[in-house]
Amino acid sequence: MSTALQMTAFGLALLSTFFLLLATCTDCWMVNADDSLEVSHKCRGLWRECVTNMQDGVRTCDQYDSILADHPVKIVVTRTLLITADLLAGLALATLLLGLDCIKFLKEDPRVKLKMCYGAGVILGVGSILGLVGSVWYAVDVYVERAMLVSHNIFLGVHYDFGWSCWLGMAGSMGCCVASVLLTCCLY
């Protein structure tokens, strides 16, 4: 039972960490959501803004100036939280891998391996909270920005909705949270 639970938690943590990394690196956190016929598809991300021509499929991207340049708070906070979540999830994966019963590392001391799995669960839990806060922070800011424009009857020609990168960040964070619960609560 313990080995099956460990392997389930490891598989979920591996997939969730991949989702978090993919969400951090991709550039579709916000997508244009106009009901009118558009000739281009616009995505905004944490690192750049891309426009895809719907007729010929040509994609052009504008990188944001510099990491140290003045950026909106939602981008800076989301970048920071997601990069930290990625690093913690990677550390937790390495710790969990060494703590698995099927790995021969420290095979003679099962209590240390159990503590490593528990520690990996705690680290995953912290990483999942940071990733979820970052993803939800960005999504709420997109919603508030759109609500403010609608309440003031301002229409700039394009309004944005949550993109697939935002949803991927939330899914990765929730997966890390479930893996954390499996490792910290169910393993003992």
Number of C-alpha atoms within 10 A of each C-alpha: 7 14 12 10 15 24 17 15 25 25 14 20 29 20 16 27 29 18 23 31 21 16 27 28 17 18 22 24 26 23 23 20 15 13 8 8 6 14 11 17 16 21 24 22 23 24 18 16 19 18 18 16 14 12 9 9 11 10 13 12 14 11 12 14 11 9 10 7 8 10 14 8 11 18 17 15 18 23 22 16 22 26 20 18 30 28 15 23 30 21 16 30 23 13 20 28 20 18 26 22 20 12 11 10 13 14 14 9 9 13 12 13 22 21 15 21 29 25 19 30 31 20 24 33 27 21 30 34 17 22 34 26 20 28 31 17 17 23 22 14 15 18 14 12 13 16 12 11 13 12 8 8 9 10 10 7 8 13 17 18 17 20 19 17 26 26 18 22 29 24 22 29 33 19 24 35 26 20 29 29 18 21 28 20 11 13 17 9
